[in-house]
Amino acid sequence: METARKIVEMVKSHQCSAEDQVNLALQRIKEVEPEIHAFIKVAEDQAIQSAREIDARITRGEKMGSLCGVPIAVKDVISTANIETTCGSKILKGYIPPFDATVIERLKQEGAIIIGKTNTDEFAMGNSTEFSSFGPTKNPRDKTRVPGGSSGGSAAAVASLEVPLALGTDTGGSIRCPAAFCGIVGLKPTYGRVSRYGLISYANSLEQIGPLARNVDDCAILMKCLAGWDPRDSTSYESPMKKVSTKGFSIKSKIAVPKQFFGEGTEDLVKKEVWRILDRLSEFGCIVEEISLNNLEYALPTYYITAMAEASSNLAKFDGLKYGSNVKTGYREWNTYFTRNRESGFGGEVKRRIIIGTFTLSAGYFGAYYLKAQKIRTMITKEIENVFKKYDLIAGPTMPTTPFLIGEKINDPLQMYMNDVDTVSANLTGHPAISIPINSKVNAPIGIQLLAPFFREEELLKAGKLIEEKV
């Protein structure tokens, strides 16, 4: 599978057709899916039909978009008209949305072709893609290990060359984590830069839709297509990306490296490889300085209190009455029917987070937990904003470890949650963050994470391009 940029060039210049590219993607999916399981649903008929329509438009000489003929995979928490959308959960099995999310509309306007819906931790709650009701996804780099999550299906689809691009969502690192574990590029945009309309929410104040790609240039192309204001989304900002360049990173940039990103639980190999990259950037002329962010030690509990509370509220609407699966019994009393549907439809991890979230919002505990978490969230945001008054970027490991074995941590939720220790701060504050794969002789995928000031995604892409090409 060629890069997205190359596919667009070939399709527009009649070197190949969009239908050819779709058929190549479908053939590759058939070859690797039995082992990888990146997809929940492959929309073969719809993809071929879309490709034929694009080819007809090209033949008529119509102006085509920047993703013309590119097959793209979509995480199964984003609404796609006439394509089943399950959020990786039994409770939504069979649900077919009547509308497209804004990001899907924008992809179609640019000529992209939706090839299918990718596997995810149920309702995006997880960081290993083991909590899907449809079975785990495997890491293409090592099929005994997890691909990361919750956008593990999207990352695995890109890494295994099934598609050149994919959409993921990032609530606490769910784009950056699988990007690091699968050795690809993943970008979490500034909160509000990409419309959330049509996203089936886990935690409204934290999550963003973003791109996954095999290289920085493709990531930049997809990011430009996604960004922009949407009147249907009250969290959307008027912040179009008129031009996205991956060239021209200033080698005089100042980079802050919080020592808390290298704390307890960070593997020595990860520390060594990330510092190797930072030392190389320093050799190029960047000013790399280690700093301390004292409030970061509270980021993980602050994140989980916030996320679980919002999940408890967001998932209350799933009762099996209007859509999705339901228990076909003779229950006539609504509370019993509601309870039985959710009991059979939700998996264990979702139930755990709903229960904890409901507890933190309950009378007597709201002030002790949720309200206190929001105060600490404000403190973390102010602390990071102060860093950006002196520095251009913040850097550290994307993940504290290399990919772990499938099943290794699934029965230890605290160990699983600890994997998010380096990524959640960007979601709490809303800053953009990117994971860039580290190319080394080490036979394990490791990502370096970069954070930038609000709406400075272009700086992340420029820095990522430098690392990709020269470091």
C-alpha positions in Angstrom: 0.0 0.0 0.0 1.5 3.3 -1.1 1.4 6.5 1.0 -1.7 8.7 0.9 0.3 11.4 -0.9 1.4 9.0 -3.6 -2.1 7.5 -4.1 -3.6 11.0 -4.6 -0.9 11.8 -7.2 -1.5 8.5 -9.1 -5.3 8.7 -9.1 -5.4 12.3 -10.2 -2.9 11.7 -13.0 -4.7 8.6 -14.2 -1.8 6.2 -13.4 -4.4 4.1 -11.6 -8.0 4.4 -10.6 -9.6 4.9 -7.1 -11.2 1.5 -7.6 -7.8 -0.1 -8.1 -6.7 1.3 -4.8 -9.8 0.1 -3.0 -9.3 -3.4 -4.4 -5.7 -3.4 -3.3 -6.8 -2.4 0.2 -9.5 -5.1 0.3 -7.1 -7.7 -0.9 -4.6 -6.8 1.8 -7.3 -6.8 4.5 -8.3 -10.3 3.4 -4.7 -11.5 3.7 -3.9 -10.1 7.2 -7.2 -9.8 9.0 -7.4 -13.4 10.2 -4.3 -12.7 12.3 -4.5 -9.0 13.1 -8.2 -8.4 13.6 -8.0 -4.6 13.0 -11.5 -4.3 11.6 -14.9 -4.9 13.1 -16.7 -4.2 9.8 -15.3 -4.0 6.3 -17.6 -1.9 4.1 -16.6 -3.5 0.8 -19.7 -2.7 -1.3 -19.9 0.9 -0.2 -16.1 1.4 -0.7 -16.2 0.1 -4.3 -19.3 2.2 -5.1 -17.6 5.3 -3.7 -14.4 4.6 -5.7 -16.4 4.3 -8.9 -18.1 7.6 -8.3 -14.7 9.3 -7.7 -13.4 7.7 -10.9 -16.4 9.0 -12.8 -15.8 12.5 -11.5 -12.2 12.4 -12.5 -13.2 11.3 -16.0 -15.5 14.3 -16.2 -12.6 16.6 -15.3 -14.0 17.7 -11.9 -11.7 19.2 -9.3 -10.9 16.7 -6.7 -9.8 17.0 -3.1 -6.6 16.3 -1.2 -7.5 12.7 -0.3 -8.8 11.7 -3.8 -9.0 7.9 -4.0 -7.4 7.2 -0.6 -8.8 4.3 1.4 -9.2 5.2 5.1 -10.2 3.3 8.2 -12.4 4.8 10.8 -12.5 3.9 14.5 -15.8 2.3 15.4 -16.9 5.1 17.8 -17.5 7.6 14.9 -20.9 7.7 13.2 -20.9 6.5 9.5 -24.1 6.6 7.6 -25.3 3.1 6.5 -22.3 1.4 8.1 -22.7 -0.4 11.4 -21.2 1.5 14.4 -20.9 -0.5 17.6 -18.2 1.2 19.7 -16.8 -2.3 20.2 -19.8 -3.1 22.4 -22.5 -5.8 22.3 -25.1 -3.2 23.4 -24.8 -1.4 20.1 -24.5 -4.4 17.8 -26.6 -3.9 14.8 -26.8 -0.1 15.2 -26.5 1.7 11.8 -26.3 5.5 12.1 -28.6 7.5 9.7 -25.9 10.3 9.4 -22.2 10.9 9.0 -20.1 12.6 11.7 -18.6 15.9 10.5 -15.2 14.4 10.1 -16.6 11.7 7.8 -18.4 14.4 5.7 -15.1 16.3 5.4 -13.2 13.1 4.4 -15.8 12.4 1.7 -15.6 16.0 0.4 -11.9 15.5 0.0 -12.3 12.2 -2.0 -11.4 9.8 0.8 -13.0 6.3 0.7 -14.3 4.8 3.9 -13.0 1.2 3.8 -14.4 0.0 7.2 -14.7 0.4 10.9 -11.8 -0.5 13.2 -11.7 -2.4 16.5 -11.6 -0.5 19.7 -11.7 -1.0 23.4 -15.4 -0.9 24.3 -16.6 2.7 24.2 -12.9 3.6 23.9 -12.3 2.6 27.5 -8.9 1.0 27.5 -5.3 1.2 26.2 -4.7 -2.2 24.8 -7.8 -3.0 22.5 -8.3 -6.1 24.6 -11.6 -4.8 26.0 -13.6 -5.1 22.7 -16.7 -7.3 22.7 -15.4 -8.6 19.4 -12.1 -9.9 20.5 -8.6 -8.3 20.8 -6.5 -6.8 18.0 -2.9 -8.0 17.7 0.2 -5.8 17.1 1.5 -6.2 13.6 5.0 -5.8 14.9 4.6 -8.8 17.2 1.3 -10.7 17.2 1.8 -11.9 20.8 1.6 -8.3 22.0 -1.1 -5.6 22.2 -1.3 -2.8 19.7 -2.2 -0.2 22.3 -5.6 1.4 22.6 -8.2 2.4 22.5 -7.5 3.2 18.8 -5.6 -0.1 18.4 -7.6 -1.3 15.4 -6.9 1.9 13.5 -3.2 1.9 14.4 -2.9 -1.8 13.5 -4.7 -1.3 10.1 -2.1 1.4 9.2 0.9 -0.4 10.5 0.0 -3.7 8.7 -0.4 -1.8 5.4 -4.1 -2.4 5.1 -4.7 1.3 4.7 -2.5 4.4 4.5 -4.6 6.5 6.9 -7.0 6.0 9.8 -9.1 8.0 12.2 -8.7 7.5 15.9 -9.9 9.2 19.1 -7.8 10.3 22.0 -9.4 10.7 25.5 -6.3 10.0 27.6 -3.7 9.0 25.0 -5.8 6.6 22.8 -4.2 7.8 19.5 -0.7 8.3 20.8 -0.5 5.0 22.7 -1.2 2.7 19.7 0.9 4.9 17.5 3.8 4.4 19.8 3.2 0.6 20.2 2.7 0.0 16.5 5.5 2.3 15.3 3.5 4.9 13.4 2.6 8.6 13.7 -0.4 9.7 15.8 -1.6 13.2 16.5 -4.1 14.4 19.1 -5.2 17.9 18.0 -5.9 20.9 20.3 -9.3 20.4 22.0 -11.9 22.0 19.8 -9.9 22.1 16.6 -11.7 19.0 15.1 -15.4 18.7 15.3 -16.8 16.1 17.7 -20.2 16.0 16.1 -21.0 12.4 15.4 -18.5 11.0 17.9 -20.1 8.7 20.4 -18.7 10.2 23.5 -16.8 8.7 26.4 -15.7 11.8 28.1 -16.8 15.1 26.4 -14.2 17.5 28.0 -11.2 15.3 27.2 -11.6 13.5 23.8 -10.6 14.5 20.3 -10.7 12.9 16.9 -7.3 12.8 15.2 -5.2 11.2 12.4 -3.0 8.1 12.4 -0.5 7.6 9.5 2.7 5.9 8.6 4.6 9.1 8.1 4.4 12.8 9.1 3.4 14.1 5.7 0.4 11.9 5.4 -0.6 12.8 9.0 -0.4 16.5 8.0 -2.6 16.0 5.0 -5.3 14.2 7.0 -5.1 16.8 9.9 -5.7 19.7 7.5 -8.8 18.0 6.1 -10.2 17.4 9.6 -9.6 20.8 11.2 -12.2 23.6 11.2 -15.2 25.1 13.0 -18.5 23.2 13.0 -21.7 25.0 14.1 -23.1 21.7 15.2 -20.4 21.2 17.9 -20.5 23.7 20.8 -16.9 22.8 21.7 -15.6 23.7 18.2 -13.2 26.6 17.7 -12.9 28.7 14.5 -9.4 27.5 13.8 -9.0 26.3 10.2 -5.6 25.0 9.1 -5.2 27.0 5.9 -1.8 25.7 5.2 0.1 22.8 6.7 3.9 22.5 6.1 6.1 19.8 7.6 9.2 21.6 6.6 11.1 24.4 8.4 11.4 23.4 12.0 13.5 25.9 13.9 16.7 24.2 15.1 16.9 27.0 17.7 13.7 25.8 19.4 13.6 25.4 23.1 12.4 22.0 24.3 11.4 21.3 28.0 11.7 17.8 29.3 9.7 17.2 32.5 11.5 14.7 34.7 8.1 13.4 35.8 7.7 11.8 32.3 10.6 9.5 33.2 9.2 8.4 36.5 8.7 5.1 38.3 7.6 2.4 35.8 9.4 3.8 32.8 11.6 1.1 31.2 15.3 1.8 30.9 15.2 1.1 27.2 12.5 3.7 26.7 14.5 6.3 28.7 17.6 5.5 26.7 16.0 5.8 23.3 14.0 9.0 24.1 17.1 10.7 25.5 19.1 9.6 22.4 16.6 11.5 20.2 16.7 14.6 22.5 20.5 14.6 22.6 20.5 14.5 18.8 18.1 17.5 18.7 20.5 19.3 21.0 23.3 18.5 18.6 21.3 20.1 15.8 21.0 23.3 17.8 17.8 22.9 19.9 18.0 24.0 23.5 16.9 20.9 25.5 16.4 21.5 29.2 15.1 19.2 31.9 12.4 20.8 34.1 10.1 19.7 36.9 6.3 20.0 36.8 5.2 19.3 40.3 1.5 18.9 39.6 2.0 16.2 37.0 2.0 13.6 39.7 -1.7 14.2 40.2 -2.5 14.1 36.5 -3.4 10.4 36.3 -5.9 10.3 39.2 -7.4 13.6 38.1 -7.9 12.2 34.6 -9.6 9.0 35.7 -11.9 10.7 38.1 -12.9 13.2 35.4 -13.2 10.6 32.6 -15.2 8.0 34.6 -17.6 10.7 35.9 -18.3 11.9 32.3 -18.6 8.3 31.1 -21.2 7.6 33.8 -23.3 10.5 32.4 -22.7 9.8 28.7 -23.5 6.1 28.8 -26.8 6.5 30.7 -28.6 6.8 27.4 -27.8 3.2 26.3 -30.8 1.3 27.5 -31.5 -1.0 24.5 -34.9 0.6 23.9 -34.4 2.7 20.7 -31.3 1.0 19.1 -28.8 -1.7 19.7 -29.3 -5.0 21.4 -31.8 -5.7 24.1 -32.8 -8.6 26.3 -35.9 -10.2 24.8 -37.8 -11.0 27.9 -41.1 -10.3 29.4 -39.9 -7.5 31.8 -42.6 -4.9 32.0 -41.1 -2.7 34.8 -38.7 -0.2 33.2 -36.0 -0.2 35.9 -35.6 -3.9 35.6 -35.5 -3.9 31.8 -33.0 -1.0 31.8 -30.7 -2.9 34.3 -30.9 -6.2 32.5 -30.1 -4.6 29.1 -27.0 -2.9 30.5 -25.9 -5.9 32.5 -25.9 -8.1 29.4 -24.7 -5.4 26.9 -21.8 -3.8 28.7 -18.4 -5.5 29.3 -16.6 -5.6 32.6 -14.4 -2.6 32.1 -17.3 -0.3 31.0 -19.3 -1.4 34.1 -16.3 -0.7 36.3 -15.9 2.9 35.0 -19.6 3.6 35.1 -19.8 2.5 38.8 -16.7 4.5 39.8 -18.0 7.5 37.9 -21.4 7.3 39.5 -19.8 7.1 42.9 -17.7 10.2 42.4 -20.7 12.2 41.3 -22.9 11.0 44.1 -24.1 13.2 47.0 -21.4 13.5 49.7 -18.6 12.5 47.3 -18.9 15.1 44.5 -16.8 17.7 46.4 -14.3 15.2 47.7 -13.5 13.7 44.3 -14.9 15.3 41.2 -14.7 19.0 42.3 -11.2 18.5 43.7 -10.1 16.9 40.5 -11.3 19.9 38.4 -9.4 22.3 40.7 -6.2 20.2 40.2 -6.9 20.1 36.4 -6.8 23.9 36.4 -3.6 23.9 38.3 -2.0 21.4 35.8 -3.2 23.6 32.8 -1.7 26.8 34.3 1.6 25.0 35.1 2.0 23.8 31.5 0.9 27.2 30.1 3.7 28.8 32.1 6.2 26.3 30.6 5.1 27.4 27.1 5.9 31.0 28.0 9.6 29.9 28.0 9.7 26.9 25.8 8.4 26.0 22.3 7.7 22.3 22.9 7.5 19.8 25.8 9.0 16.3 25.1 9.1 12.9 26.7 8.2 9.2 26.1 4.8 8.5 24.7 4.5 5.4 26.7 6.5 4.3 29.7 7.0 0.8 28.3 7.3 -1.1 25.1 4.2 -3.1 24.0 3.2 -5.7 26.6 1.9 -9.2 26.0 -1.8 -9.9 25.2 -3.4 -10.9 28.5 -0.5 -9.7 30.6 -2.3 -6.8 32.4 -6.0 -7.4 31.5 -6.8 -8.6 35.1 -4.9 -5.8 36.8 -6.8 -2.5 36.1 -4.4 -0.4 38.1 -1.4 -1.6 36.1 -3.4 -0.9 32.9 -4.3 2.6 34.0 -0.7 3.4 34.9 0.2 3.1 31.2 -1.5 6.4 30.6 0.8 8.3 33.0 2.6 10.3 30.3 -0.3 11.0 27.9 -3.2 12.1 30.1 -1.9 15.6 30.8 -2.4 16.8 27.2 -6.1 15.7 27.4 -6.6 17.5 30.8 -5.2 20.7 29.4 -6.4 20.5 25.8 -2.9 21.0 24.3 -2.0 19.2 21.0 0.4 16.3 21.2 2.0 13.9 18.7 3.8 10.6 18.9 6.7 10.0 16.5 8.2 6.5 16.1 11.9 6.3 17.1 13.9 4.6 14.4 16.6 2.5 16.1 18.3 -0.9 16.1 16.2 -1.9 19.0 13.6 -4.5 18.0 10.7 -2.8 19.8 8.5 0.1 18.9 9.0 3.2 21.0 7.5 6.6 20.5 8.7 10.1 21.5 5.9 12.5 22.5 5.9 16.2 21.8 3.4 18.8 23.2 2.9 22.3 21.8 0.9 25.4 22.7 -2.8 25.6 21.7 -3.4 25.4 17.9 0.3 24.9 17.1 -0.1 21.4 15.5 2.1 22.6 12.6 5.1 23.0 14.9 4.5 19.4 16.1 4.4 18.2 12.5 7.6 20.1 11.6 9.5 18.7 14.6 8.2 15.2 13.8 9.4 15.5 10.2 12.9 16.5 11.4 13.0 13.5 13.8 11.6 11.2 11.0 14.2 12.2 8.4 17.4 13.2 10.3 17.4 12.0 13.9 
